[in-house]
Amino acid sequence: MIIVGELLNASRKAVRASIEGRDAEAVIAVARDQAEAGADFIDVNAGVFVDREKELLSWLVETVQGAVDRPCCIDSPDPGALEAALSVHKGQAMINSISLEKDRFERLLPVVGGSGHKVVALCMSDGGMPQTTEQRLDIADRLVTALVDKDVPMGDIYVDPLVQPVATDKSFGRAFLEAVAKIKEKFEGVHIMCGLSNVSYGLPERALLNQTFMAMAVARGMDGAIINPLDKKMTAVISAAETLFGQDDFCANFLTAYRAGRLAG
């Protein structure tokens, strides 16, 4: 499972203040905590600073990579901000994200095509959020085809089928899980990436629902997650689910997580 640490997002009040004040120590502390907890990528987002996003996103990338040995997941719909951040990034980044929405697609495809970076592809179109498995598959098909045509290898594509709250429609959880399995079956080498906490929106005991849904998604083939890596219960569920579903040779990753104290509640 590829874990993207979600905490350096400017929509969070404390992070926004740290970015605005260029408080490198505070940003580094958040990045280090996530890296030490096992995050493979550190998500960086400065989207609330519309007029300064290009400058601040680049600063975030340089600050994070100057302190931790992790690549960044660069989160922006602005091609100028992405290009600036990628120009200072060391190694292969993850670009979060392109979608099938016409304006976003046309602006970002030239940036991600042939870039050599990993790409998160959202199953979103101008028709809005997908409701069914079939809608997700149709959008995924068009996105994957377009990205491959622009020299993005299958193995660098992370499709996000988009989670909808089951409190709104009881079929949304099942539709997502079915889409995960069918996308993995249809596109050999493509990965699945999502932030799935939206599934429990509007319901009590959200952590329980999120953890259970994560285990179900892993069993369908999901191999990437945008989460808080400091949430030990969630990371323990991921580790256990992968081990039980036969995605952990000789249980090596589970044992490593156990020895590192990452499975404690």
Secondary structure, 3 states (H helix, E strand, C coil): CEEEECCCECCCHHHHHHHHCCCHHHHHHHHHHHHHCCCCEEEEECCCCCCCHHHHHHHHHHHHHCCCCCCEEEECCCHHHHHHHHHHCCCCCEEEEEECCHHHHHHHHHHHCCCCCEEEEECCECCECCCCHHHHHHHHHHHHHHHHHCCCCHHHEEEECCCCCCCCCCCHHHHHHHHHHHHHHHCCCCEEEECCHHHHCCCCCHHHHHHHHHHHHHHHCCCEEEECCCCHHHHHHHHHHHHHCCCCHHHHHHHHHHHCCCCCC
